[in-house]
Amino acid sequence: MVPTINNVLTVDVEDYFHVAALAKSINPNDWDSISPRVLKNSYQLLDLFDEKNVKATHFTLGWVAERFPELIREIDSRGHEIASHGYRHQLVYTQSPAVFEKETIDSKNLLEDIIGKPVRGYRAASYSITRKSLWALDILADSGFKYDSSIFPIAHDRYGITGSPELPHLLETPNKSTLVEYPLSTFRVMGQSIPVAGGGYFRLYPYWLSRFFYHKLNRQSVPFVFYLHPWEIDPAQPRVKASLLSEFRHYNNLDCCYQRLSRLLADFRFTTMHDKLNELKMFNGSHDIAIRY
């Protein structure tokens, strides 16, 4: 039986050569010379979403939107939400505030020009808003974003803020602006929060275990956030030499991800992040206690 709670389906629209796990092996200056695969993979996802009658939030890289505006218009025309994933998929804490601000505004304007609608949501590359880069939250608020989904409440070598709230909440930025935060999903095991939000974790865990986590959350009336990248359903993508850990993170179980995703979309209900936040009344001012990290 499909749970009646609406969960959140998200796609980080980027190509395989953009990912942080392969950044030491692929120079960004070479991106334009690499044959893109994001169009084929994204259209395959869109067709699957149509088949399953679900809508998703597509956190879209400005680099992709600039080169393939027709893809962005197609995502929008099929009833999905367009949100921002920054411009060049750079880790936020490696950027200066000035560079981050320019790329954030440029990418937001680009997406809005393409679809003719406001872009309300943002997700950082590799969830890289951490305690080292909380200053980025002020830039997001000042740039007109209504919500962020960049903070993973776990410990990780590349991202995460341990002890941060695990449910959607209003946060206070360092300069005392406010922004709605929808964190990536976790599950408590022996008092520890483990990541269950999708992506590499969805490929790592057997499907029955992911399904168990998600059902448990829904039975607790907690909607989960699921994310995926178009390259994760593409086992035929070129193999890039990297560290053993990076290769494992990127290539593990690519061959079964599409089938697992199809099962997931049949087993659970999904909506966009903006619609879920509306459902939770996060934009109406009733949640007036802002959390400061």
PLY file of the C-alpha trace (Angstrom):
ply
format ascii 1.0
element vertex 293
property float x
property float y
property float z
element edge 292
property int vertex1
property int vertex2
end_header
0.00 0.00 0.00
1.39 3.40 -1.01
1.69 5.73 2.04
-0.61 8.73 1.77
2.01 11.26 2.87
3.63 13.41 0.17
7.43 13.16 0.13
9.80 15.43 -1.81
11.39 14.36 -5.08
14.42 16.35 -6.25
16.91 16.12 -9.11
20.28 17.85 -9.13
20.62 18.61 -12.84
24.30 18.27 -13.70
26.51 16.09 -15.87
28.85 13.34 -14.71
31.94 15.49 -15.24
30.67 18.22 -12.89
30.72 16.15 -9.72
33.05 16.88 -6.82
34.16 13.25 -6.59
35.86 13.57 -10.00
36.99 17.19 -9.68
40.67 16.28 -9.25
40.58 14.30 -12.50
38.61 16.68 -14.76
39.58 20.32 -15.23
36.54 22.63 -15.47
38.28 24.36 -18.38
37.80 21.11 -20.32
34.05 20.75 -19.68
33.05 22.24 -23.04
35.17 19.70 -24.88
33.48 16.70 -23.21
30.49 15.11 -24.89
27.47 15.89 -22.66
25.13 13.18 -21.42
22.82 15.31 -19.28
20.20 15.76 -22.02
19.63 12.05 -22.67
19.63 11.18 -18.99
17.34 14.06 -18.01
14.78 13.23 -20.69
14.81 9.61 -19.52
14.00 10.80 -16.00
11.27 13.12 -17.27
9.63 10.27 -19.16
9.75 8.08 -16.06
8.20 10.86 -13.97
5.42 11.21 -16.53
4.83 7.46 -16.46
4.58 7.48 -12.66
2.62 10.77 -12.59
5.00 12.54 -10.19
6.46 16.04 -10.10
9.94 16.96 -8.90
12.07 19.96 -8.06
15.00 20.20 -10.47
17.94 22.01 -8.85
19.60 23.06 -12.07
23.20 24.03 -12.70
23.58 27.36 -14.48
26.29 25.85 -16.69
23.74 23.32 -17.97
20.95 25.89 -18.37
23.16 28.23 -20.38
24.04 25.50 -22.89
20.72 23.65 -22.98
17.89 26.14 -22.34
15.52 23.86 -24.24
15.95 21.25 -21.50
15.02 23.76 -18.81
11.93 24.83 -20.73
10.95 21.18 -21.20
11.28 20.45 -17.47
9.13 23.48 -16.71
6.54 22.67 -19.40
6.03 19.20 -17.90
4.95 20.78 -14.63
8.11 20.41 -12.57
9.72 23.06 -10.39
12.94 24.75 -11.53
15.32 25.73 -8.73
18.99 26.74 -8.65
22.06 24.54 -8.13
24.50 27.41 -8.55
26.47 27.96 -11.73
29.71 25.91 -11.89
29.21 23.23 -9.21
31.99 24.57 -7.01
32.09 23.82 -3.29
30.77 26.94 -1.56
33.46 26.99 1.14
36.17 27.10 -1.54
34.69 30.28 -3.05
34.98 33.86 -1.92
31.69 35.54 -0.93
32.03 37.86 -3.93
32.41 35.00 -6.42
29.61 33.02 -4.80
27.29 36.02 -4.89
27.95 36.73 -8.56
27.48 33.11 -9.64
24.36 32.74 -7.50
22.68 35.83 -8.90
23.78 35.10 -12.48
22.43 31.55 -12.32
19.12 32.63 -10.76
18.63 35.33 -13.40
19.49 32.91 -16.18
16.95 30.32 -15.05
14.25 32.96 -14.57
14.88 34.38 -18.03
14.52 30.93 -19.57
11.25 29.94 -17.90
9.76 33.39 -17.29
9.00 32.53 -13.65
10.61 33.25 -10.28
13.14 30.72 -8.99
12.53 30.30 -5.27
14.79 27.44 -4.19
18.52 26.81 -3.97
20.77 23.82 -3.31
24.55 24.14 -3.05
26.93 21.89 -4.96
27.61 18.81 -2.82
25.56 20.33 0.04
28.55 22.55 0.77
26.91 25.09 3.05
28.64 24.07 6.26
29.73 25.92 9.38
32.61 27.26 7.25
30.21 28.85 4.78
27.16 30.03 6.73
27.81 33.46 5.21
26.30 32.06 2.00
22.86 31.99 3.64
22.82 35.80 3.77
23.61 35.97 0.07
20.77 33.55 -0.70
18.31 35.59 1.35
19.47 38.87 -0.20
19.22 37.33 -3.68
15.52 36.63 -3.24
15.49 32.90 -2.57
12.65 31.72 -0.35
14.12 28.39 0.66
17.38 26.44 0.73
18.07 22.70 0.70
21.83 22.55 1.17
22.31 21.44 4.76
22.83 17.77 5.59
22.55 17.16 9.36
25.34 14.53 9.39
29.11 14.30 9.67
30.87 13.85 6.32
34.27 14.67 4.87
32.80 17.06 2.31
29.55 18.41 3.78
27.21 18.39 6.76
26.37 20.29 9.95
26.07 17.82 12.80
23.35 18.58 15.29
21.43 20.86 12.92
17.64 20.38 12.70
16.46 17.37 10.74
13.04 18.75 9.76
12.04 21.82 7.68
12.50 25.00 9.69
13.00 28.73 9.55
16.63 29.67 10.06
18.26 32.95 10.97
21.23 33.90 8.83
24.38 35.44 10.35
23.08 38.92 9.42
19.64 38.15 10.93
17.70 37.58 7.73
15.46 34.52 7.58
15.29 31.65 5.12
13.33 28.40 5.09
15.65 25.40 5.24
14.61 21.94 4.03
17.45 19.64 5.14
18.34 16.35 3.50
16.76 13.32 5.14
18.36 11.24 7.85
17.30 8.30 10.02
18.21 7.64 13.64
20.05 4.38 14.28
21.37 3.78 17.82
21.20 7.49 18.51
23.14 8.46 15.39
21.78 10.17 12.29
22.57 8.29 9.09
21.92 9.72 5.60
18.98 8.19 3.71
18.12 10.98 1.26
19.01 9.26 -1.99
21.91 9.68 -4.39
24.91 7.54 -3.53
23.19 6.27 -0.39
20.27 4.99 -2.45
22.72 3.15 -4.67
24.73 1.83 -1.71
21.87 0.47 0.42
19.84 -2.46 -0.91
16.42 -1.27 -2.00
14.60 -3.11 0.79
16.63 -1.13 3.35
15.91 2.26 1.76
12.24 1.31 1.56
12.31 0.34 5.26
13.79 3.71 6.25
11.28 5.65 4.16
8.28 3.69 5.44
9.43 4.21 9.02
9.72 7.95 8.47
6.31 8.16 6.83
4.72 6.15 9.65
6.14 8.78 11.99
4.42 11.42 9.77
7.82 12.60 8.55
8.09 13.22 4.78
11.50 12.37 3.36
13.55 14.28 0.80
14.91 12.17 -2.06
17.57 13.40 -4.48
19.15 11.94 -7.58
21.43 13.10 -10.39
20.74 12.34 -14.07
24.13 10.62 -14.39
23.11 8.09 -11.72
20.85 6.26 -14.18
23.62 6.11 -16.80
25.88 3.06 -16.33
27.32 3.59 -19.84
28.96 6.91 -18.94
32.75 7.15 -19.45
34.89 5.84 -16.60
37.16 8.50 -15.13
40.25 7.53 -13.16
40.10 8.92 -9.62
40.82 7.80 -6.06
39.35 4.48 -5.00
36.91 6.24 -2.66
35.82 8.72 -5.34
35.34 5.98 -7.91
33.30 3.94 -5.47
31.10 6.91 -4.59
30.47 7.74 -8.22
30.16 4.37 -9.95
28.72 2.05 -7.30
25.50 0.35 -8.50
24.81 2.69 -11.41
23.47 -0.31 -13.29
20.54 -0.86 -10.90
19.66 2.74 -9.98
16.98 3.29 -12.64
15.10 0.12 -11.69
15.25 1.04 -8.00
14.01 4.54 -8.77
11.07 3.15 -10.74
10.12 0.98 -7.74
10.48 3.92 -5.36
8.12 6.09 -7.41
5.53 3.30 -7.29
5.97 2.66 -3.56
5.70 6.27 -2.30
3.97 9.54 -3.10
5.98 12.59 -4.16
5.63 16.29 -4.82
7.94 19.26 -5.39
9.83 20.91 -2.56
8.04 24.24 -2.95
4.62 22.56 -2.92
5.57 20.53 0.16
6.71 23.65 1.99
3.41 25.29 1.07
1.60 22.22 2.39
3.56 22.55 5.64
2.67 26.28 5.75
6.33 27.24 5.99
5.88 30.41 3.92
2.94 31.96 5.78
4.80 33.39 8.76
3.31 31.03 11.33
6.75 29.57 12.08
8.11 32.75 13.65
10.92 31.23 15.76
14.02 31.22 13.57
16.87 28.85 14.40
20.41 30.21 14.39
23.17 27.71 13.66
0 1
1 2
2 3
3 4
4 5
5 6
6 7
7 8
8 9
9 10
10 11
11 12
12 13
13 14
14 15
15 16
16 17
17 18
18 19
19 20
20 21
21 22
22 23
23 24
24 25
25 26
26 27
27 28
28 29
29 30
30 31
31 32
32 33
33 34
34 35
35 36
36 37
37 38
38 39
39 40
40 41
41 42
42 43
43 44
44 45
45 46
46 47
47 48
48 49
49 50
50 51
51 52
52 53
53 54
54 55
55 56
56 57
57 58
58 59
59 60
60 61
61 62
62 63
63 64
64 65
65 66
66 67
67 68
68 69
69 70
70 71
71 72
72 73
73 74
74 75
75 76
76 77
77 78
78 79
79 80
80 81
81 82
82 83
83 84
84 85
85 86
86 87
87 88
88 89
89 90
90 91
91 92
92 93
93 94
94 95
95 96
96 97
97 98
98 99
99 100
100 101
101 102
102 103
103 104
104 105
105 106
106 107
107 108
108 109
109 110
110 111
111 112
112 113
113 114
114 115
115 116
116 117
117 118
118 119
119 120
120 121
121 122
122 123
123 124
124 125
125 126
126 127
127 128
128 129
129 130
130 131
131 132
132 133
133 134
134 135
135 136
136 137
137 138
138 139
139 140
140 141
141 142
142 143
143 144
144 145
145 146
146 147
147 148
148 149
149 150
150 151
151 152
152 153
153 154
154 155
155 156
156 157
157 158
158 159
159 160
160 161
161 162
162 163
163 164
164 165
165 166
166 167
167 168
168 169
169 170
170 171
171 172
172 173
173 174
174 175
175 176
176 177
177 178
178 179
179 180
180 181
181 182
182 183
183 184
184 185
185 186
186 187
187 188
188 189
189 190
190 191
191 192
192 193
193 194
194 195
195 196
196 197
197 198
198 199
199 200
200 201
201 202
202 203
203 204
204 205
205 206
206 207
207 208
208 209
209 210
210 211
211 212
212 213
213 214
214 215
215 216
216 217
217 218
218 219
219 220
220 221
221 222
222 223
223 224
224 225
225 226
226 227
227 228
228 229
229 230
230 231
231 232
232 233
233 234
234 235
235 236
236 237
237 238
238 239
239 240
240 241
241 242
242 243
243 244
244 245
245 246
246 247
247 248
248 249
249 250
250 251
251 252
252 253
253 254
254 255
255 256
256 257
257 258
258 259
259 260
260 261
261 262
262 263
263 264
264 265
265 266
266 267
267 268
268 269
269 270
270 271
271 272
272 273
273 274
274 275
275 276
276 277
277 278
278 279
279 280
280 281
281 282
282 283
283 284
284 285
285 286
286 287
287 288
288 289
289 290
290 291
291 292
